[in-house]
Amino acid sequence: AFSVVSKLLSQRKLDLLDELVSAEVLQVLKEKLSLLPDNHRDALAADIDAIMYTTEGDVRIYYDDDGRKFVSILMRFWYLNGANLPDEVPGETKVFQIVFGDESTKEKRHLLTANYEFQREFTEGAKSDWTITRIEHPRLLE
């Protein structure tokens, strides 16, 4: 889901995220994406093969005031992206120069991070779909 959603964000195809992302998050994203420079928008996209590491940051089980049961999982992703970003992007882990083929062909990649929170209701009879309730791309999407 992270790869699909990040690519749609970078392409500003928010209408295709209705079933995947909460309405509140979509509204915030619309505002932020309209102000984002193209190179930062390009850096949001994470190809599935470019995801270097994932880990869960937080797992919560909770009940709302009506007694409905929810599970929320915060996932952290580290991914490589070749967007044309400055050499030093605040919040970025490291800039790599990766050599493909011969020494004269160098491709610069940035190792970037993203945090996505997934939520699902586990009350009996509820839909079994996960919804993204938080999207953070530090220093890119603020």
Phi, psi and omega per residue, in radians:
A1 nan -0.675 -3.118
F2 -1.021 -0.833 -3.113
S3 -1.092 -0.804 -3.134
V4 -1.081 -0.860 -3.089
V5 -1.152 -0.744 -3.128
S6 -1.106 -0.661 3.105
K7 -1.167 -0.745 3.108
L8 -1.124 -0.647 3.065
L9 -1.075 -0.812 -3.096
S10 -1.127 -0.451 3.122
Q11 -1.630 0.004 -3.111
R12 1.026 0.614 3.123
K13 -1.704 1.072 -3.049
L14 -1.193 -0.452 3.131
D15 -1.111 -0.417 3.124
L16 -1.464 -0.040 -3.116
L17 -1.734 0.026 -3.067
D18 -0.923 -0.710 -3.088
E19 -1.498 -0.204 -3.058
L20 -1.831 -0.516 -3.015
V21 -2.116 2.481 -3.132
S22 -1.104 2.674 -3.118
A23 -1.061 -0.647 -3.134
E24 -1.120 -0.790 3.140
V25 -1.160 -0.710 3.121
L26 -1.039 -0.715 3.137
Q27 -1.085 -0.764 3.110
V28 -1.129 -0.730 -3.138
L29 -1.097 -0.683 3.124
K30 -1.017 -0.773 -3.138
E31 -1.160 -0.806 -3.089
K32 -1.179 -0.743 -3.103
L33 -1.145 -0.533 -3.138
S34 -1.171 -0.393 -3.119
L35 -1.757 -0.069 -3.005
L36 -1.433 2.300 3.047
P37 -1.109 2.680 -3.082
D38 -1.007 -0.698 -3.104
N39 -1.179 -0.595 3.073
H40 -1.247 -0.670 3.100
R41 -1.100 -0.727 3.100
D42 -1.077 -0.585 -3.099
A43 -1.277 -0.202 3.105
L44 -1.245 -0.484 -3.041
A45 -1.275 2.244 3.108
A46 -2.123 1.890 3.041
D47 -1.163 2.537 -3.115
I48 -0.987 -0.635 -3.139
D49 -1.358 -0.197 -3.111
A50 -1.699 0.008 3.104
I51 -1.391 2.028 -3.051
M52 -1.544 -0.590 -3.047
Y53 -2.787 2.494 3.028
T54 -2.346 2.619 3.059
T55 -2.687 2.655 3.064
E56 -1.481 2.369 -3.127
G57 -1.684 -0.548 -3.060
D58 -2.817 2.370 3.054
V59 -2.196 2.168 -3.112
R60 -2.241 2.482 2.975
I61 -2.087 2.219 -3.102
Y62 -2.623 2.884 3.128
Y63 -2.076 2.466 3.063
D64 -1.542 -3.081 -3.080
D65 -1.137 -0.372 3.130
D66 -1.616 0.073 3.112
G67 1.476 0.147 3.103
R68 -1.330 2.472 -3.091
K69 -1.734 2.327 -3.135
F70 -2.253 2.639 2.980
V71 -2.147 2.355 3.141
S72 -2.238 2.297 -3.138
I73 -2.242 2.122 3.060
L74 -1.636 2.134 -3.141
M75 -1.947 2.426 3.072
R76 -1.954 2.363 -3.096
F77 -2.181 2.437 2.985
W78 -2.062 2.213 -3.068
Y79 -2.474 2.675 3.086
L80 -1.606 2.437 3.135
N81 -2.519 2.424 -3.106
G82 -1.709 0.338 3.139
A83 -1.056 2.687 -3.122
N84 -1.415 1.404 3.135
L85 -1.828 2.754 3.047
P86 -1.026 2.732 -3.124
D87 -1.014 -0.576 3.136
E88 -2.093 1.741 3.080
V89 -1.723 2.123 3.126
P90 -0.982 2.367 3.122
G91 1.549 -0.136 -3.141
E92 -1.440 2.536 -3.114
T93 -1.310 -0.874 -3.037
K94 -2.891 2.615 3.012
V95 -1.814 2.224 -3.131
F96 -1.912 2.562 2.913
Q97 -1.943 1.947 -3.107
I98 -1.802 2.295 -3.114
V99 -1.713 2.138 3.039
F100 -1.981 2.294 -3.136
G101 1.315 -2.158 -3.121
D102 -1.630 3.031 -3.085
E103 -1.074 -0.447 -3.074
S104 -1.356 -0.220 -3.133
T105 -1.875 1.783 3.127
K106 -2.062 2.396 3.111
E107 -2.106 2.142 -3.117
K108 -1.511 2.288 3.112
R109 -2.193 2.511 3.073
H110 -1.844 2.373 3.029
L111 -1.637 1.921 -3.047
L112 -1.992 2.848 3.132
T113 -2.101 2.711 3.056
A114 -2.606 2.584 3.084
N115 -2.141 2.168 3.100
Y116 -2.190 2.310 3.090
E117 -1.877 2.262 -3.132
F118 -1.937 2.370 -3.117
Q119 -2.297 2.511 3.097
R120 -2.507 2.468 3.055
E121 -1.527 2.316 -3.140
F122 -1.955 0.282 3.057
T123 -1.179 2.463 3.140
E124 -0.976 2.267 3.124
G125 1.584 -0.133 3.141
A126 -1.355 2.733 3.072
K127 -1.055 2.570 -3.078
S128 -1.660 0.378 -3.105
D129 -1.540 2.480 3.010
W130 -1.551 2.506 3.116
T131 -2.173 2.439 3.075
I132 -1.463 2.122 -3.066
T133 -1.954 -0.012 3.052
R134 -2.719 2.363 3.067
I135 -2.332 2.088 3.116
E136 -2.296 2.223 2.986
H137 -2.141 1.538 -3.024
P138 -0.885 2.349 3.101
R139 1.203 -0.131 3.076
L140 -1.826 -0.807 -3.033
L141 -2.100 1.352 -3.116
E142 -2.119 nan nan
